[in-house]
Amino acid sequence: MREALARLDDAGHVAYVVGGSVRDFLLGRETKDHDIATSASPDELCRLFPDAVTIGKAFGVIKIPIPGVVYLLEIATFRQDLEYRDHRHPRGVVFSGLIEDAVRRDFTINALFYDPKTSRILDAVGGMSDLKSKIIRAIGDPQERFREDALRLLRAARFATGLDFELESATAIAIRERAKLILKISPERIRDELTLMLTGSHPAEALRMLSDLKLLPLVLPEVEALKGVKQSPIYHPEGDVWKHTLKVMECLAKQNLVRTSTLAWGALLHDVGKPMAAHRSEGKNFNSHERDGAPMATAIGERLRMSNGEIQMIVSLVEDHLKFKDVFQMRESTLQRLIRQENFGQLLALHKADASASDGNLVYYEFCTSMLKTLHVSEAVSPLPKLLSGDDLIQLGLSPGPRFSEILRMVEDLALERKLHSKEEALEYVLKNYVG
């Protein structure tokens, strides 16, 4: 970044660091990437940085690679946005000065400019005052800011909960009044903002805020529907399914400061099938709610354009999160299959958060953790033992069919239970029990 700033300065252009990196630096937070705003025109930027990615040149934006860093450094010409055409993108821009560039941005704390030559902060919109007061405030007319770019509706909640700031009242009112505009935003953008909130430091507070701002019923109606669905006070003294889900997210964040997106989404949706299960049983129980929740989690993942791998992982967490209650009665091979699952670490973390948020009984968690310690690490993560294949069964004279799966499964069970140790022992077992 310093080299880019120096190159712009040497060419006689004004250049400042702007946006989130300035905000985070002033808050003492880790800064992940940087943006530069400058008086240099797009053509001049392309001349100064011949290796730049110029896809956004029409809007005055180029991106340049930085050796040893994954992200691209964004450099943009000071600009003023013209009318927004789709509640997300302006139809064009007019290149201008710093003040015009500041007032087009979303929130005051994101419109601070840092001058590296003088080490001064340039603030045209009152961002420093809001930063000190811990306030998220839309720049200018909040109704207009959200009409221009509806993704800002979610970004406001993310910044407020992620930074532990308050939403300024007029900004909050405008979000509620403009909430339905979020439906104009692409599912991928909505997914990414939600994921950042769910994997952030205060996911439960983010969900509360999204609900209060009338956004949650629009982006995740299945989660909003958890409100008022009663649970057994014996196992769930925390209250209804909504309150339980919030507590699970809170516990998960405390127990796992860094969380994968699939774990966060799996925790959010682990009880999403309870309203359907409660309706089916007239509110008497939640039997099979994990089976009701699995197709719902699939539908949510598909709606938000998650990858097939992500959806499968999230659905497996929803489907399997109740298996822990049976671990004491499981056959050893069944328990080993559970522990050897690719996602068992995430499943165990979800169970711990779920139990902590319910009656606090961690005996199943401690048992499984102890079982993991008794296994060699390499064994715990290795694939299931395959002593025999279908070809081996054919060599023994057996005909292919549904019975093959039964035989191979039994051999696998016995191998997991250390009752069969080699291919020779497995062949002898099959000959004795299934041939002739």
Secondary structure, DSSP 8 states (H G I E B T S, - for coil): -HHHHHHHHHTT--EEEETHHHHHHHHT------EEEESS-HHHHHHH-TT-B-TTGGGTEEEEE-TT-SSEEEEEE-EEE--BSSSSSBS-EEE--HHHHHHTSSBGGG-EEEETTTTEEEESSSHHHHHHHTEE-BSS-HHHHHHH-TTHHHHHHHHHHHHT-EE-HHHHHHHHHHGGGGGGS-HHHHHHHHHHHHTSS-HHHHHHHHHHTT-HHHH-HHHHTTTT----TTT-TT-SHHHHHHHHHHHHHHH-SS--HHHHHHHHHTTTTHHHHHHHTTTS--TTHHHHHHHHHHHHHHHTT--HHHHHHHHHHHHHTTGGGGTTTS-HHHHHHHHHSTTHHHHHHHHHHHHHHTT---HHHHHHHHHHHHS-HHHHTS-------HHHHHHTT---SHHHHHHHHHHHHHHHTTS--SHHHHHHHHHHHH--
